[in-house]
Amino acid sequence: MSLDVYLTDGEGAEIYSANITHNLGAMAREAGIYMHLWRPDEISVTKASQLIEALQIGLADMVRRPSHYEQFNAPNGWGKYENFVPWIAKYLEACIANPDAIVGVWR
């Protein structure tokens, strides 16, 4: 199982999309960004600009404390810190580049 995130323009054209395993949910919770990534609709996030601050804060903490977050690596190897950090960074870059994009998820 996995999470698909995507950003679209006002007409529904895809601007950005990415996929990551659900096994990283606990790590995202620890970083305070689970709801922003997995359930933006439940916290009234509709635009990419609304994700930027939370993703910046969560990512900064993850980069600052890798050994803390590595303890949340999935035991089966599907869901690792080393893959999640760049994934978040790319998603954040897309949000910054497209602040008016509409946020969508498929979980």
PyMOL commands that set and color helices and strands:
alter all, ss='L'
color gray80, all
select helices_A, chain A and resi 22-30+34-38+40-43+49-64+66-70+81-97
alter helices_A, ss='H'
color red, helices_A
select strands_A, chain A and resi 2-8+14-21+102-106
alter strands_A, ss='S'
color yellow, strands_A
deselect
rebuild
show_as cartoon
